[in-house]
Structure formats: structure tokens, C-alpha cells
Amino acid sequence: MAKQSSLIFISGGVRSGKSSFAERLAANIANQKKGSLHYIAAGQSSDPEMEERIARHQKDRSRSGLNWQTWEQPKDLKRLSNAFSSNDVVLLDCVTTLLNNEFFTADREWEHPVYQSKVKESIFQGIQLISETCHTLIVVSNEVLNEPIGKNALVFVYTRILGELHQLLVAEAKQAYLVEAGIPMQMKGTKRT
């Protein structure tokens, strides 16, 4: 019998509280299962705003008093597929940043449908591989699909691929949440106790 999905998907707008909710959820699961906590950070320090966000997330994890092991992995999630054990609770934050990092590595490659598919498949397969090895994988992503796209081809392609990834992840997930104004709303699965 195949292992039931260990994937939990959490999305929400920027500054919605989704990362804080994901961290609390991961800590609760790890506490129940006596497992280790792992944090896959997709962010790269590329500008002052991103540096501030990374520092805030690091400070939040440090203040939690929990023993998070952090993995800096801005691209190629598959490289971590053997890093976790069956008791581990892993938090990936976040898919939108990971897609940015993968999508824009080569100049204008994003215009080619084959490249677009390759990037989407690589991210999804990396997430699947990690979810198969750990107890629970919590994946966080930004909900940017409600904003007007306009006529910018790059923005259109990026949001299309992000939307397709979200659909794949929710289909695979045992639970899915949307966080708005700090309030998590469960969209799929049964409530955790």
C-alpha cells in the first residue's frame, strides 16, 4: 500500500501570517511525533527588503525556542530528497521564491514552453520526493493570483506556472489552508487535533 501523502499546503497573501501559522503547525506535529524540525529556506539575499524578510524569519524561529535545522536551498529541491527521515517535520518556505529562483537563472529562458515545463516539474518532483521521505512536509506559498496581471508576458507566464503548481500541490496534499489576516482557513482535509 502506498504511503498516504504527508504534504500540507499553506497559501496566503504577503504578510498574511501564513509562515507563522506554518511554523506553529510544524512545531505541533513534531511535538506529537517526537520528530525533528527542519526548515527549507528558499530565499536568497538579493535586496534590502529580502534581507529584512530573511532576518525576520530567522529571528522568529530563534525566538520560538525550538530546535530548527535550517537548509538554505534556493534551487534544486531534489538535492535534499535524502536528507530527512520518517520522523522529520519539514517546512518549505516558499514556493513563490523557489519559482523565482528557478525561473530566472538564465536570461529569457522563461519564454520557452519546454523550459517552463521543466521548471514546474522540477519543483513539483522535488516536493514529492521530500514528502515521501519525511513524516510531514508543510509547503508555504504566496497567493498572488488574485492580482491583475496586465499585459506583461513575464508576469503572465510566472503566474500561470505558479497557479499550475498550486493546483498540483493541493491535489497531492492531505490538507490545504488559506491564511488571511492571520486566520487560517482549512480548504482541504480533516482538522488536526
Secondary structure as the mmCIF struct_conf table of DSSP 4:
data_model
#
loop_
_struct_conf.conf_type_id
_struct_conf.id
_struct_conf.beg_label_comp_id
_struct_conf.beg_label_asym_id
_struct_conf.beg_label_seq_id
_struct_conf.end_label_comp_id
_struct_conf.end_label_asym_id
_struct_conf.end_label_seq_id
HELX_LH_PP_P HELX_LH_PP_P1 ALA A 2 SER A 5
STRN STRN1 LEU A 7 GLY A 12
TURN_TY1_P TURN_TY1_P1 VAL A 14 ARG A 15
BEND BEND1 SER A 16 GLY A 17
HELX_RH_AL_P HELX_RH_AL_P1 LYS A 18 LYS A 33
TURN_TY1_P TURN_TY1_P2 LYS A 34 LYS A 34
HELX_LH_PP_P HELX_LH_PP_P2 GLY A 35 SER A 36
STRN STRN2 LEU A 37 ALA A 41
BEND BEND2 ASP A 47 ASP A 47
HELX_RH_AL_P HELX_RH_AL_P2 PRO A 48 ARG A 63
TURN_TY1_P TURN_TY1_P3 SER A 64 GLY A 65
STRN STRN3 TRP A 68 GLU A 72
BEND BEND3 PRO A 74 LYS A 75
HELX_RH_3T_P HELX_RH_3T_P1 LEU A 77 LEU A 80
TURN_TY1_P TURN_TY1_P4 SER A 81 ASN A 82
BEND BEND4 ALA A 83 ALA A 83
TURN_TY1_P TURN_TY1_P5 SER A 86 ASN A 87
STRN STRN4 VAL A 89 ASP A 93
HELX_RH_AL_P HELX_RH_AL_P3 VAL A 95 PHE A 103
TURN_TY1_P TURN_TY1_P6 PHE A 104 PHE A 104
BEND BEND5 THR A 105 ALA A 106
TURN_TY1_P TURN_TY1_P7 ASP A 107 ARG A 108
HELX_RH_3T_P HELX_RH_3T_P2 GLU A 109 GLU A 111
BEND BEND6 HIS A 112 HIS A 112
HELX_RH_AL_P HELX_RH_AL_P4 PRO A 113 THR A 133
BEND BEND7 CYS A 134 HIS A 135
STRN STRN5 THR A 136 ASN A 142
TURN_TY1_P TURN_TY1_P8 LEU A 145 ASN A 146
BEND BEND8 GLU A 147 GLU A 147
TURN_TY1_P TURN_TY1_P9 GLY A 150 LYS A 151
HELX_RH_AL_P HELX_RH_AL_P5 ALA A 153 GLU A 172
BEND BEND9 LYS A 174 LYS A 174
STRN STRN6 GLN A 175 GLU A 180
TURN_TY1_P TURN_TY1_P10 ALA A 181 GLY A 182
STRN STRN7 ILE A 183 LYS A 188
BEND BEND10 GLY A 189 GLY A 189
HELX_LH_PP_P HELX_LH_PP_P3 THR A 190 ARG A 192
#
